Amino acid sequence: MKHLTLILAILIGSTAAAQAACYADYKAKQDNPLQLHYGVAEIQGDCTVENATSQLPDRLGRDGWQLLNVMAVFDDGGLDQRKDSAGEYFLRY
C-alpha cells in the first residue's frame, strides 16, 4: 500500500509540473511611426523559446505588432520582477 501511495504522489506531482504556467518576455514593433514595446505573455504547451516564437506573431499581429524576438521563457517565479517593465503589455497578449 505504501508503494501505491508513493507512485500516486509521484504521478500527481509530475502532472502538476507538466501543467505549470509558462510565460515569455518578448520585444515587438510597429512601423509608421516606429513604436517598440516589451511585453510578457502566457504561453500554452511546451515552455520553450521556440514554442513562444511560434505563438506570439499571430497574437501580436491582430493589433499590428510584429514580434522582434522572444527573450526568455519562465514560470510564475519570474512574473513579479517583469511586471513594471512590461507595463500595459503585461499579459496583454
N, C-alpha and C positions, 0 to 999 in steps of 0.2 A: 504494500500500500504506500509506503514511503517513496518507493521508486516511481510509482504512478503520479504521486503528488509533485515530485521533483520534475518529472517530464512535463506535466501540465504547466507548471510555473515557468519552465524554460520556453515552452511554446507560446504562452501568453506574452512573456517578455519579448520574444522575437517578433511577434505580430505587432506589438506596440511600437517597437523600434522601427519596424518596416513602415509603419504609418506615421512616423514622426513628421512634423511640419518641416517644410523646406522653403527657403527664401533665397532670392538672388538680389544682389545690388548691381545696378547697370547704369550706363550713360546713354542718352538719346539726344537727337537733334531734330529741329525743323529748319527749313530753308525759307528765305524771303519773308521776313528778315530772319537771319540766323538766330536761333534760340537753342540753348543747351539745357538739359536737366539731368540730375542724378536722382535715381529712384530705387525703391525696394519693392519687389513683387513676390507674391507667394507662387511657388512652382508645384505643379502636380506631377506625380510619378517619381522617377529617379532623381535624386538630388545631385545633379551633375551640371557643370557649366554647359555642356553640350545640350542637355535637355532644356535648360533655361534659354539657351540661344535659339532653340527651335520654337519655343512657346511665345517668347516676347514680341517678335516682329508683328504678328497679327494683332495682338492686344494693343500695342503702341500705335500701329498703323491706322486703327479706327479713328484716332484723333490727330492724324497727320504727323506722328512722330516716327523717326527712323532709329532703330537700335544701332548704336555705335559699338558697344561691347558689354559683355557680362563680366563684371569684375570678380565676383566670387559667389559661391553658394554657402549657406549656413543654416543652422537650426534656430529655434526660439532664443537660444542664448545670445545671438548676435543682433537681435532686433533693437533693444533699447539704445545701444550705442550708435545706431544709424538713424534713429527717428528724427532727430533735429536736423541732420544734414539733408535728409530726403524731403523734409517739409511737406508741401502739398502732394508730393509724389510718393509718399509713404503708403504702401499697399494700395495705391490707386489702380494699378494695372495688375 
